[in-house]
Amino acid sequence: MKTMTKNSPSNQAITFLIFTILSVALNIHQNYAEGN
């Protein structure tokens, strides 16, 4: 992780964005499953 972000700091922002989108999608999926 650190070796990747050392060369290009933008990788850290992209990884953070991906994890955020994944967590939000998981929360929406869980709420949808519980709703049904």
N, C-alpha and C positions, 0 to 999 in steps of 0.2 A: 504493500500500500504506500509506504513512505517513499520507496524507490520510484514508484510510478509518478507520484505527485511532485517529486523533487525536480523532474525535468519539465513538467508542464503543470502549473498550479490549477489550470482550468479543469484538469481531470478530477480534482477533488470536488469542485462544484458540480460537475456532471454526475459523479457518483452520489453526491448528496441529493441531487434532484431525483435520480433514479430510485434511491431508497425511500425518499419522501412519497413519490408517486406510488410505489409498491405498497407502502404502509397504508396510504389512504385507500387504495383499491382494495386491500385486504379488509379494512374496516368497513367499507361500503358493502363488500361481499358478505361479511359476517352479519351485518345489520339486515341485509336483504334475506339471508338464509333464516335468521331468527324471525323475521317478519312473516315468512311463509311457514 
